């Protein structure tokens, strides 16, 4: 399990690179850019294993960030509902010249749906 050995090392590198960024739902994609750069340099691991490490790193950043509960929930929803994973696929495909416009639309739609679900939940809580 080489990926688990390098996870803490990669996480520490990530933290040092993003210390100037306020972790937030609005900065999650910016942080993902740093994550992908770090994960790309891991040798001996390819494809979905790198993607899984990237998602684990993002999850750990969100988990350890000092976020308001609603903001942390939204970040976790973006991770759990696959928005971050889809964004990773989109970036990799664009990088490899395999950008699928349908995938771009689907990723954007998933992101919008995630935000709409959160807004709808908030409105229900306020209405009660």
Secondary structure as a PSIPRED ss2 file (coil, helix, strand):
# PSIPRED VFORMAT (PSIPRED V4.0)

   1 X C   1.000  0.000  0.000
   2 X H   0.000  1.000  0.000
   3 X H   0.000  1.000  0.000
   4 X H   0.000  1.000  0.000
   5 X H   0.000  1.000  0.000
   6 X H   0.000  1.000  0.000
   7 X H   0.000  1.000  0.000
   8 X H   0.000  1.000  0.000
   9 X H   0.000  1.000  0.000
  10 X H   0.000  1.000  0.000
  11 X H   0.000  1.000  0.000
  12 X H   0.000  1.000  0.000
  13 X H   0.000  1.000  0.000
  14 X H   0.000  1.000  0.000
  15 X H   0.000  1.000  0.000
  16 X H   0.000  1.000  0.000
  17 X H   0.000  1.000  0.000
  18 X H   0.000  1.000  0.000
  19 X C   1.000  0.000  0.000
  20 X C   1.000  0.000  0.000
  21 X C   1.000  0.000  0.000
  22 X C   1.000  0.000  0.000
  23 X C   1.000  0.000  0.000
  24 X C   1.000  0.000  0.000
  25 X C   1.000  0.000  0.000
  26 X C   1.000  0.000  0.000
  27 X C   1.000  0.000  0.000
  28 X H   0.000  1.000  0.000
  29 X H   0.000  1.000  0.000
  30 X H   0.000  1.000  0.000
  31 X H   0.000  1.000  0.000
  32 X H   0.000  1.000  0.000
  33 X H   0.000  1.000  0.000
  34 X H   0.000  1.000  0.000
  35 X H   0.000  1.000  0.000
  36 X H   0.000  1.000  0.000
  37 X H   0.000  1.000  0.000
  38 X H   0.000  1.000  0.000
  39 X H   0.000  1.000  0.000
  40 X H   0.000  1.000  0.000
  41 X C   1.000  0.000  0.000
  42 X C   1.000  0.000  0.000
  43 X C   1.000  0.000  0.000
  44 X C   1.000  0.000  0.000
  45 X C   1.000  0.000  0.000
  46 X C   1.000  0.000  0.000
  47 X H   0.000  1.000  0.000
  48 X H   0.000  1.000  0.000
  49 X H   0.000  1.000  0.000
  50 X H   0.000  1.000  0.000
  51 X H   0.000  1.000  0.000
  52 X H   0.000  1.000  0.000
  53 X H   0.000  1.000  0.000
  54 X H   0.000  1.000  0.000
  55 X H   0.000  1.000  0.000
  56 X H   0.000  1.000  0.000
  57 X H   0.000  1.000  0.000
  58 X H   0.000  1.000  0.000
  59 X H   0.000  1.000  0.000
  60 X H   0.000  1.000  0.000
  61 X H   0.000  1.000  0.000
  62 X H   0.000  1.000  0.000
  63 X H   0.000  1.000  0.000
  64 X H   0.000  1.000  0.000
  65 X C   1.000  0.000  0.000
  66 X C   1.000  0.000  0.000
  67 X C   1.000  0.000  0.000
  68 X C   1.000  0.000  0.000
  69 X H   0.000  1.000  0.000
  70 X H   0.000  1.000  0.000
  71 X H   0.000  1.000  0.000
  72 X H   0.000  1.000  0.000
  73 X H   0.000  1.000  0.000
  74 X H   0.000  1.000  0.000
  75 X H   0.000  1.000  0.000
  76 X H   0.000  1.000  0.000
  77 X H   0.000  1.000  0.000
  78 X H   0.000  1.000  0.000
  79 X H   0.000  1.000  0.000
  80 X H   0.000  1.000  0.000
  81 X C   1.000  0.000  0.000
  82 X C   1.000  0.000  0.000
  83 X H   0.000  1.000  0.000
  84 X H   0.000  1.000  0.000
  85 X H   0.000  1.000  0.000
  86 X H   0.000  1.000  0.000
  87 X H   0.000  1.000  0.000
  88 X H   0.000  1.000  0.000
  89 X H   0.000  1.000  0.000
  90 X H   0.000  1.000  0.000
  91 X H   0.000  1.000  0.000
  92 X H   0.000  1.000  0.000
  93 X H   0.000  1.000  0.000
  94 X H   0.000  1.000  0.000
  95 X H   0.000  1.000  0.000
  96 X C   1.000  0.000  0.000
  97 X C   1.000  0.000  0.000
  98 X C   1.000  0.000  0.000
  99 X C   1.000  0.000  0.000
 100 X C   1.000  0.000  0.000
 101 X H   0.000  1.000  0.000
 102 X H   0.000  1.000  0.000
 103 X H   0.000  1.000  0.000
 104 X H   0.000  1.000  0.000
 105 X H   0.000  1.000  0.000
 106 X H   0.000  1.000  0.000
 107 X H   0.000  1.000  0.000
 108 X H   0.000  1.000  0.000
 109 X H   0.000  1.000  0.000
 110 X H   0.000  1.000  0.000
 111 X H   0.000  1.000  0.000
 112 X H   0.000  1.000  0.000
 113 X H   0.000  1.000  0.000
 114 X H   0.000  1.000  0.000
 115 X H   0.000  1.000  0.000
 116 X H   0.000  1.000  0.000
 117 X H   0.000  1.000  0.000
 118 X H   0.000  1.000  0.000
 119 X H   0.000  1.000  0.000
 120 X H   0.000  1.000  0.000
 121 X H   0.000  1.000  0.000
 122 X H   0.000  1.000  0.000
 123 X H   0.000  1.000  0.000
 124 X H   0.000  1.000  0.000
 125 X H   0.000  1.000  0.000
 126 X H   0.000  1.000  0.000
 127 X H   0.000  1.000  0.000
 128 X C   1.000  0.000  0.000
